[in-house]
């Protein structure tokens, strides 16, 4: 049952990543290219599943900002920039809503119709694209941390913690021998630390590129812009 539920969880994660990429791409790409984006994203996300599984089974690492004075300051700077961006976005959304409502009033619309038009315009032209961009940025940031932690986990113990936790959750105690340990270590290093970690990077690049293209397309053709 553990294997079944873990597999379902993995495929739900893959589906979520694919849906995010398709939702972003469908706003500016034709259907044929959206299908290609969906296929590519699903493939690289499936290959990234072993890396995600290793991260799932491994204990959390000490955050880099708690191990480095440089990263602690950088983390503070990032939070400050993020707070400023959210504040600026809220001002922009309020301004757009005010302009749309004002235009509707000048055109003879009553208050409720003008408010509804403003909410629809803000939701479709500003809020939804901004929300998708924020979700994509947060996913890329989280994925970068996953990639960094995964490299450190593979380098430090060669997957020993992964093997211990897999035995406890999936298989029970496995027979040990130097040869099997070497094979397992090689599989972790090449399969998880190499192929699957690379697929995770490609997944992040895919989401990042699609999100950036969506935002650029929105800024180019939005009536608000």
C-alpha positions in Angstrom: 0.0 0.0 0.0 2.9 2.3 0.7 4.2 1.8 -2.8 0.8 2.3 -4.3 0.1 5.6 -2.4 3.7 6.9 -3.1 3.2 6.1 -6.8 -0.1 7.9 -6.9 1.5 10.9 -5.1 4.3 11.0 -7.6 2.0 10.9 -10.6 -0.2 13.6 -9.0 3.0 15.8 -8.7 3.8 15.1 -12.4 0.3 16.0 -13.4 0.4 19.2 -11.4 3.6 20.3 -13.1 2.2 19.4 -16.5 -1.0 21.3 -15.9 0.9 24.4 -14.7 3.0 24.4 -17.9 0.0 23.7 -20.2 -2.0 26.5 -18.4 0.7 29.0 -19.0 1.4 27.9 -22.6 -2.3 27.8 -23.6 -2.5 31.6 -23.2 -0.2 32.4 -26.1 0.6 29.2 -28.0 -1.5 27.3 -30.6 -3.0 24.0 -29.6 -0.5 21.9 -31.5 2.4 23.5 -29.6 0.6 23.3 -26.3 0.3 19.5 -26.9 4.1 19.3 -27.4 4.7 21.3 -24.3 2.4 18.9 -22.4 4.3 15.8 -23.7 7.7 17.3 -23.1 6.9 18.5 -19.5 5.3 15.1 -18.6 8.4 13.2 -19.9 11.0 15.3 -18.0 8.8 15.4 -14.9 8.5 11.6 -14.9 12.3 11.3 -15.2 12.6 13.7 -12.3 10.5 11.4 -10.1 13.4 9.4 -8.6 15.1 12.7 -7.6 11.9 13.8 -5.9 11.5 10.4 -4.2 15.0 10.7 -2.8 14.3 14.2 -1.5 11.1 12.8 0.0 12.8 10.0 1.9 15.8 12.1 3.0 15.7 14.2 6.2 15.6 17.9 5.7 19.0 19.7 5.5 20.0 22.8 7.4 19.0 25.8 5.2 21.9 27.4 3.4 21.1 30.8 5.0 21.8 29.2 8.4 25.2 28.0 7.2 26.4 31.1 5.3 26.5 34.7 6.3 26.4 35.6 2.6 23.3 33.6 1.9 21.6 34.9 5.1 21.9 38.5 3.7 20.9 37.4 0.3 17.8 35.7 1.7 16.9 38.9 3.5 17.3 40.8 0.2 15.2 38.4 -1.6 12.3 38.7 0.9 12.6 42.5 0.7 12.4 42.4 -3.1 9.5 40.0 -2.9 7.6 42.2 -0.5 8.1 45.2 -2.7 6.9 43.4 -5.8 3.7 42.2 -4.0 3.1 45.8 -2.8 3.7 47.2 -6.3 1.4 44.6 -7.8 -1.4 45.4 -5.3 -1.1 49.1 -6.3 -1.2 48.2 -10.0 -4.3 46.0 -9.5 -6.1 48.8 -7.6 -5.2 51.3 -10.2 -6.5 49.2 -13.1 -9.7 48.5 -11.2 -10.2 52.2 -10.6 -9.5 53.1 -14.3 -11.9 50.5 -15.6 -14.6 51.4 -13.2 -14.2 55.1 -14.1 -14.4 54.4 -17.8 -17.5 52.3 -17.2 -19.1 55.1 -15.3 -18.3 57.6 -18.0 -19.9 55.2 -20.5 -23.2 55.3 -18.7 -22.9 52.0 -16.7 -24.4 51.9 -13.2 -22.2 51.2 -10.2 -22.8 47.4 -10.0 -22.1 47.0 -13.7 -19.0 49.1 -13.5 -17.7 47.1 -10.5 -18.4 43.8 -12.3 -16.6 45.0 -15.4 -13.6 46.2 -13.3 -13.4 42.9 -11.4 -13.6 40.9 -14.7 -10.9 43.1 -16.3 -8.6 42.9 -13.3 -9.1 39.2 -12.9 -8.4 38.4 -16.6 -5.8 41.0 -17.5 -3.8 41.4 -14.3 -4.6 39.0 -11.4 -4.6 35.7 -13.2 -1.4 36.2 -15.2 0.3 37.7 -12.1 -0.8 34.7 -10.0 0.5 32.2 -12.6 3.8 34.1 -12.7 4.1 34.0 -8.9 3.3 30.3 -8.8 5.9 29.6 -11.5 8.5 31.7 -9.8 7.9 30.0 -6.4 8.1 26.6 -8.1 11.4 27.5 -9.8 12.8 28.7 -6.5 11.7 25.6 -4.7 13.1 23.4 -7.4 16.5 25.2 -7.3 16.6 24.4 -3.6 15.6 20.8 -4.3 18.4 20.5 -6.9 21.0 21.9 -4.5 19.9 19.6 -1.6 19.9 16.6 -3.9 23.4 17.2 -5.1 24.6 17.5 -1.5 22.7 14.3 -0.4 24.2 12.2 -3.1 27.7 13.6 -2.5 27.6 13.1 1.3 26.2 9.6 1.8 25.8 8.1 -1.7 22.2 7.4 -1.0 22.7 5.5 2.3 19.8 7.4 4.0 17.6 6.7 1.0 18.3 3.0 1.1 17.6 2.9 4.9 14.3 4.7 4.5 13.3 2.6 1.4 13.9 -0.5 3.4 11.7 0.7 6.2 8.9 1.9 4.0 8.8 -0.4 0.9 10.9 -3.5 0.9 12.0 -4.5 4.4 15.6 -5.3 5.1 17.6 -6.1 1.9 20.5 -8.5 1.8 23.8 -6.7 1.9 27.0 -7.4 0.1 29.9 -5.2 -1.1 28.9 -5.8 -4.7 25.3 -4.9 -4.2 26.2 -1.9 -2.2 28.5 -0.7 -5.0 25.7 -1.3 -7.6 23.2 0.6 -5.4 25.6 3.5 -4.9 26.4 3.7 -8.6 22.6 3.6 -9.4 22.0 6.5 -7.0 25.0 8.5 -8.3 24.2 8.0 -12.0 20.5 7.5 -12.0 19.4 9.9 -9.3 22.3 12.3 -9.1 22.8 12.4 -12.9 19.8 11.6 -15.1 17.0 12.3 -12.7 18.6 15.5 -11.3 19.2 16.7 -14.9 15.5 16.0 -15.7 14.6 18.1 -12.6 16.7 20.9 -14.0 15.0 20.6 -17.4 11.6 20.6 -15.7 12.5 23.9 -14.0 13.8 25.4 -17.2 10.6 24.4 -19.1 8.3 26.0 -16.5 10.6 29.1 -16.3 10.7 29.6 -20.1 7.0 29.1 -20.6 6.2 31.4 -17.7 8.5 34.1 -19.0 7.1 33.8 -22.5 3.5 34.0 -21.1 4.3 37.2 -19.1 6.1 38.8 -22.1 3.2 38.0 -24.4 0.7 39.4 -21.9 2.8 42.6 -21.4 3.0 43.0 -25.2 -0.7 42.6 -26.1 -2.5 43.5 -22.8 -4.9 46.5 -23.2 -3.8 47.6 -19.8 -0.1 47.8 -21.0 
